[in-house]
Amino acid sequence: MSLGIAFKGPEGIVLAADSRVTLTAVLQQPGQPSMLLPSTYDNATKLLRVKGQDHVGAVTYGAGVIGQTEPRTAHSYIPELESELGESEPLGVQTFAEKLSAFFLAKWQGANMPAGPGGDMVFLVGGYDSGAAYGKVFEIYIPSRPTPREWHGGTGEFGLVWGGQREYADRLIHGYDGQLPDMVKTFLGLDDARTDALREHLRGQLQARVPFAFLPLQDSIDFAIFLIKTTIVMQHWIVGVRGVGGAIDVAVITQTDGFREIQKKQLIGEVLP
């Protein structure tokens, strides 16, 4: 599942993600119930940069791979996306998001991946349009919601978008697990309107009082790292899918400097004596 974060702040966009990808195999033995065997790899790259597009970037979470017999990560397709875009002029954030969405939707469908919701490969695309004072963030679900949806798009709106294994980030920011309103809805027999009202009431009472519009870029970076690291540490002790792990990759995008990596895992060899 992983945890991906896009932070639209007044001084720039922060993109951050962990490095764990989980593959699940089904073990079937004669006369025995099938077993799911998860395997985790902690060196996946979920922070995506496209050559020639210096003022945009993306993080991905959710489904970690495309393909059922020969699975590939989103990052492994980036050279093909670069080739498809060619030597085009720098794209606006929404246009880039639309092209990225169309590219990965075609790859998803070409690999005969499931079409139903719930198993999407999700992208958070952030960046700056030419001459814009503030950045933009779009969210894309492949395959169920491929049309990019903008977050915090109003004048003077700033904040976080995050997804994947988000329960601990939800509790820290919203003050409650995201499943709580639906659990209360089922337990008390609430209708949709009352459930939505409950959700808004809880956020109004419990939301962490973080002044997103005030935070300097460094504090935005620190906050994104904190949320991912907290999830990784908490998952050390839980019984369940430990889908967030490995190194935390972080980049910032500003109008003046474009895409800049802040921390990124490096390829290394064996440490020799």
Residue pairs with C-beta under 8 A, 6 or more apart in sequence:
1 22
1 61
1 62
1 164
1 165
1 241
1 243
1 244
2 17
2 18
2 20
2 21
2 46
2 60
2 61
2 62
2 64
2 164
2 165
2 243
2 244
3 17
3 18
3 61
3 162
3 163
3 164
3 165
3 166
3 169
3 227
3 228
3 231
3 244
4 16
4 17
4 46
4 59
4 60
4 61
4 122
4 124
4 162
4 163
4 164
5 14
5 15
5 16
5 17
5 59
5 124
5 160
5 161
5 162
5 169
5 224
5 227
5 228
6 13
6 14
6 15
6 59
6 124
6 125
6 126
6 137
6 151
6 160
6 161
6 162
7 13
7 14
7 15
7 16
7 159
7 160
7 161
7 220
7 223
7 224
8 126
8 134
8 135
8 136
8 137
8 151
8 152
8 157
8 158
8 159
8 160
8 161
9 158
9 212
9 215
9 216
9 217
9 220
10 134
10 158
10 213
10 214
10 215
11 216
11 217
11 220
11 254
12 135
12 217
12 220
12 252
12 253
12 254
12 255
13 57
13 126
13 127
13 128
13 135
13 137
13 252
13 253
13 254
14 217
14 220
14 221
14 224
14 250
14 251
14 252
15 47
15 57
15 58
15 59
15 124
15 126
15 250
15 251
15 252
15 253
16 47
16 59
16 221
16 224
16 225
16 228
16 248
16 249
16 250
16 251
17 46
17 47
17 59
17 60
17 61
17 228
17 248
17 249
18 46
18 228
18 231
18 232
18 244
18 245
18 246
18 247
18 248
18 249
19 42
19 43
19 44
19 45
19 46
19 245
19 246
19 247
19 248
19 249
19 265
20 40
20 41
20 42
20 44
20 242
20 243
20 244
20 245
20 246
21 40
21 41
21 44
21 64
21 65
21 73
22 38
22 39
22 40
22 41
22 64
22 241
22 243
23 38
23 39
23 40
23 41
23 64
23 65
23 71
24 36
24 37
24 38
24 39
25 36
25 37
25 39
26 34
26 35
26 36
26 37
27 34
27 35
27 36
27 37
28 34
28 35
38 241
40 242
40 243
40 245
42 245
42 246
42 247
43 246
43 247
43 265
44 64
44 73
44 75
44 246
45 73
45 75
45 249
45 265
46 59
46 60
46 61
46 74
46 75
46 249
47 57
47 58
47 59
47 249
47 250
47 251
47 261
47 264
48 57
48 58
48 59
48 60
48 74
48 75
48 78
48 123
49 57
49 78
49 251
49 259
50 56
50 57
50 78
50 81
50 82
50 85
50 96
50 100
51 82
52 82
52 85
52 87
52 88
52 90
53 85
53 90
53 91
53 96
53 127
54 90
54 258
54 259
55 90
55 93
55 127
55 128
55 129
55 130
55 253
55 255
55 258
55 259
56 91
56 93
56 96
56 125
56 126
56 127
56 128
56 253
56 259
57 125
57 126
57 127
57 251
57 253
57 259
58 100
58 123
58 124
58 125
58 126
59 123
59 124
60 74
60 75
60 121
60 122
60 123
60 124
61 122
61 124
61 163
61 164
62 119
62 120
62 121
62 122
62 141
62 163
62 164
63 113
63 119
63 120
63 121
63 122
64 71
64 73
64 121
65 71
65 72
65 73
66 72
66 74
66 77
66 104
66 107
66 108
66 111
66 113
66 121
67 111
67 113
68 111
68 112
68 113
74 104
74 121
74 123
77 103
77 104
77 107
80 103
81 99
81 100
81 103
84 99
84 103
85 91
85 99
90 130
91 99
92 129
92 130
93 125
93 126
93 127
93 128
93 129
93 135
93 136
93 138
94 136
94 138
94 148
94 150
96 125
96 127
97 123
97 125
97 138
97 140
97 148
98 148
100 123
100 125
100 140
101 123
101 140
101 142
101 146
101 147
101 148
102 146
104 121
104 123
104 140
104 142
105 142
105 143
105 146
108 121
108 142
108 143
109 143
113 119
113 143
115 143
115 144
116 144
117 141
117 144
120 141
120 142
120 143
120 144
120 145
121 141
121 142
122 139
122 140
122 141
122 142
122 163
122 164
123 139
123 140
123 142
124 137
124 138
124 139
124 140
124 161
124 163
125 137
125 138
125 139
125 140
125 148
126 135
126 136
126 137
126 138
126 253
127 135
127 136
127 253
127 259
128 134
128 135
128 136
128 253
128 254
128 255
128 258
129 136
132 255
133 255
134 158
135 253
135 255
136 150
136 153
137 150
137 151
137 152
137 161
138 148
138 149
138 150
138 151
139 148
139 149
139 151
139 161
139 163
140 146
140 147
140 148
140 149
151 159
151 161
152 158
152 159
152 161
156 213
158 212
158 213
159 212
160 173
160 212
160 223
160 224
162 169
162 227
164 243
164 244
165 231
165 235
165 241
165 243
165 244
166 178
167 177
167 178
167 179
168 227
168 230
168 231
168 234
169 227
169 230
169 231
170 176
170 177
170 178
171 177
172 208
172 227
172 230
173 207
173 208
173 210
173 227
174 202
174 203
174 206
174 207
174 208
175 202
175 203
175 205
175 206
175 207
175 208
176 202
176 206
180 202
181 195
181 196
181 198
181 199
181 202
182 195
184 190
184 195
184 198
185 194
185 195
185 198
190 198
210 223
215 223
217 252
217 254
221 250
221 252
221 262
224 250
225 248
225 250
228 244
228 248
229 248
231 244
232 244
232 245
232 248
235 242
235 243
235 244
235 245
236 242
246 265
247 263
247 264
247 265
248 263
249 261
249 263
249 264
249 265
250 261
250 262
250 263
250 264
251 259
251 260
251 261
251 262
251 264
252 259
252 260
252 262
253 259
253 260
254 260
